[in-house]
Amino acid sequence: MTDDELVNFEAHGATPLPKSENEGFVKNDGASIWYATYGSGPAVILLHGGLGNAGNWGYQVPALVAAGRQVVVIDSRGHGRSTRDARPYHYVQMAADVLAVMDRLELAKAALVGWSDGACTALVLADKHPERVAGVFFFACNMDPSGTLEFKPTPVIDRCFSRHRKDYQALSATPDAFESFVTDVSKMMATEPNYTAADLARIKVPVAIVLGDNDEFIKREHADYLARSIPDAELILLPEVGHFAPLQRPEHFNREVLAFLDRL
């Protein structure tokens, strides 16, 4: 399937997540973090983008389970079903939330697939706790504020934002707080992360830097820089898609994820 313009996503969302064998909440640092698991095998944690929720991975979970993986999805702090406290958002804090879920599930190690904000969270966790991370599929994000393009609204971005609003209102414990939620997440995106080339050079896990050819938010040269600066990182470019490849061309995205996981 293809949904290049996100018309289907705006109207219906991604395909619904399958029934989970195990879902619940973990209390961590002032928040209640929702998670769900599927399948069995080597663990893969899917970390969604800013303003989204775990349901955005509806096209990925079945493909990964079918390939013999245990899949864990998490609603980031303040997103989806997860709650937050009054403090500002920080990627380091969200990485600690992922670690808390891993501890609850007794996962000694997992591969991380991160999309946009989720990719930042994944790489921060890999930096802080490399012994817990088998590898990072880092899709469509920056590791310092210079890596982003000037924001230009498009119909595709508007449709994605519209879906995020509907999902937030349906899932959140604070359904009327979408506007302040967007403001607070945007502040984090504008100022974090702030990794230098030296910071990137200390990352010790396998990393794929992945970007759609038409990404609306991330500079291509920033992806090149990340791939150069992280030891042994590989660069993967996805043709004919932008920032929303897991929704636009899920079969192609899934193929690249599974090939990366098979290389670990």
Stockholm file with secondary structure:
# STOCKHOLM 1.0

chainA/1-264         MTDDELVNFEAHGATPLPKSENEGFVKNDGASIWYATYGSGPAVILLHGGLGNAGNWGYQVPALVAAGRQVVVIDSRGHGRSTRDARPYHYVQMAADVLAVMDRLELAKAALVGWSDGACTALVLADKHPERVAGVFFFACNMDPSGTLEFKPTPVIDRCFSRHRKDYQALSATPDAFESFVTDVSKMMATEPNYTAADLARIKVPVAIVLGDNDEFIKREHADYLARSIPDAELILLPEVGHFAPLQRPEHFNREVLAFLDRL
#=GR chainA/1-264 SS CCCTTCHHHHHHCSSCCCCCSEEEEEEETTEEEEEEEESCSSEEEEECCTTCCGGGGTTTHHHHHHTTCEEEEECCTTSTTCCCCSSCCCHHHHHHHHHHHHHHTTCSCEEEEEETHHHHHHHHHHHHCGGGEEEEEEESCCSSGGGBCCCCCCHHHHHHHHHHHHHHHHHCSSTTCHHHHHHHHHHHHHHCCCCCHHHHHTCCSCEEEEEETTCSSBCHHHHHHHHHHSTTCEEEEETTCCTTHHHHSHHHHHHHHHHHHHHC
#=GC SS_cons         CCCTTCHHHHHHCSSCCCCCSEEEEEEETTEEEEEEEESCSSEEEEECCTTCCGGGGTTTHHHHHHTTCEEEEECCTTSTTCCCCSSCCCHHHHHHHHHHHHHHTTCSCEEEEEETHHHHHHHHHHHHCGGGEEEEEEESCCSSGGGBCCCCCCHHHHHHHHHHHHHHHHHCSSTTCHHHHHHHHHHHHHHCCCCCHHHHHTCCSCEEEEEETTCSSBCHHHHHHHHHHSTTCEEEEETTCCTTHHHHSHHHHHHHHHHHHHHC
//
